[in-house]
Amino acid sequence: MKLLSSSALLWSPVVANNRMNRKRQASGINSYEKELHLKPENWLNGRLQQHGQATWLDLCCGEGNALLQYAREAAVNHQQENIRLKGIDLVDQFQLIPPDIHCLQFETRSLDNWTSDEQYDLVTCVHGLHYVGDKLHVLAAILKAIKSDGIFLANLDLKSIRIADDPQHQYLKKVFAGHNISYDGRRRIIRCEGPRDVSFEVKYQGADDQAGPNYTGQEAVDAYYVLSR
Ligand SMILES: C[S@@+](CC[C@H](N)C(=O)[O-])C[C@H]1O[C@@H](n2cnc3c(N)ncnc32)[C@H](O)[C@@H]1O
């Protein structure tokens, strides 16, 4: 099997795929609420009430509709000064930010080698990790970007993380348990409250963009590792 480097993966038709759903809203029918079983607005409004401010980082944000939905609500409620919303995606297919919205920023870039200077109340990655190469490197960076009483939620298919000689994902399960990171194997959702400094003791080998459809029915990317302990 020919494994792709992170830079080669960005040109893969599986990653640069126009058929993927980039349109989810924060809540409603096609939404983060449905995917993550948490209504972003409720979480962020709770932070606003408690701390007077709220921040949300949405990784692999697609068109950015989820952030925009909350930004519009903030504008109506005159709360924009207390809110900061950021979306990152490899592909520049973001919705236009209306002139009256100034609490939202989009950034076009890959998550490869991304790190965050800031921590956020809410960090989400909805059906984005399926297309990332070195998922564990990105995951370690994400886990640092959570505020002390913030939360991170993402769709994650453990089957797409192939660690040599560990088909049952014992290593990852142990690391997650050791850092109090919860993983719901039925819903395939990773959840973490508060930041974590996790160093995965693995060596990344490359990505397979020919892995075929994952549990979503869409073609996805598997990441290959060997343990380096
Ligand atoms: C299935 S879409 C989900 C978009 C959005 N979260 C939603 O639910 O509407 C996956 C997104 O991940 C983005 N993506 C894939 N690989 C990426 C990478 N390495 N870095 C940043 N974004 C990436 C794609 O461009 C795409 O917009």
The ligand as an SDF file (V2000), in Angstrom:
LIG
                    3D

 27 29  0  0  0  0  0  0  0  0999 V2000
  -17.4290   16.8380    5.8270 C   0  0  0  0  0  0  0  0  0  0  0  0
  -16.7980   18.4750    5.8030 S   0  0  0  0  0  0  0  0  0  0  0  0
  -17.4990   19.0970    7.3100 C   0  0  0  0  0  0  0  0  0  0  0  0
  -17.6100   20.6000    7.3140 C   0  0  0  0  0  0  0  0  0  0  0  0
  -18.3270   21.2050    8.5060 C   0  0  0  0  0  0  0  0  0  0  0  0
  -17.7070   20.8050    9.7560 N   0  0  0  0  0  0  0  0  0  0  0  0
  -19.7650   20.7760    8.4980 C   0  0  0  0  0  0  0  0  0  0  0  0
  -20.1330   19.8590    9.2260 O   0  0  0  0  0  0  0  0  0  0  0  0
  -20.5300   21.3710    7.7220 O   0  0  0  0  0  0  0  0  0  0  0  0
  -15.0830   18.2440    6.2320 C   0  0  0  0  0  0  0  0  0  0  0  0
  -14.2630   19.5000    6.1010 C   0  0  0  0  0  0  0  0  0  0  0  0
  -12.9190   19.2230    6.4960 O   0  0  0  0  0  0  0  0  0  0  0  0
  -12.0530   20.0280    5.7220 C   0  0  0  0  0  0  0  0  0  0  0  0
  -10.6950   19.4760    5.7910 N   0  0  0  0  0  0  0  0  0  0  0  0
  -10.2610   18.3010    5.2930 C   0  0  0  0  0  0  0  0  0  0  0  0
   -8.9490   18.1310    5.5440 N   0  0  0  0  0  0  0  0  0  0  0  0
   -8.5360   19.2170    6.2180 C   0  0  0  0  0  0  0  0  0  0  0  0
   -7.2820   19.6370    6.7510 C   0  0  0  0  0  0  0  0  0  0  0  0
   -6.1940   18.8850    6.6390 N   0  0  0  0  0  0  0  0  0  0  0  0
   -7.2240   20.8380    7.3890 N   0  0  0  0  0  0  0  0  0  0  0  0
   -8.3260   21.6160    7.5070 C   0  0  0  0  0  0  0  0  0  0  0  0
   -9.5400   21.2680    7.0080 N   0  0  0  0  0  0  0  0  0  0  0  0
   -9.6470   20.0880    6.3880 C   0  0  0  0  0  0  0  0  0  0  0  0
  -12.6700   19.9550    4.3410 C   0  0  0  0  0  0  0  0  0  0  0  0
  -12.2310   20.9790    3.4790 O   0  0  0  0  0  0  0  0  0  0  0  0
  -14.1740   20.0500    4.6810 C   0  0  0  0  0  0  0  0  0  0  0  0
  -14.6320   21.3690    4.6140 O   0  0  0  0  0  0  0  0  0  0  0  0
  1  2  1  0
  2  3  1  0
  2 10  1  0
  3  4  1  0
  4  5  1  0
  5  6  1  0
  5  7  1  0
  7  8  2  0
  7  9  1  0
 10 11  1  0
 11 12  1  0
 11 26  1  0
 12 13  1  0
 13 14  1  0
 13 24  1  0
 14 15  1  0
 14 23  1  0
 15 16  2  0
 16 17  1  0
 17 18  1  0
 17 23  2  0
 18 19  1  0
 18 20  2  0
 20 21  1  0
 21 22  2  0
 22 23  1  0
 24 25  1  0
 24 26  1  0
 26 27  1  0
M  CHG  2   2   1   9  -1
M  END
$$$$
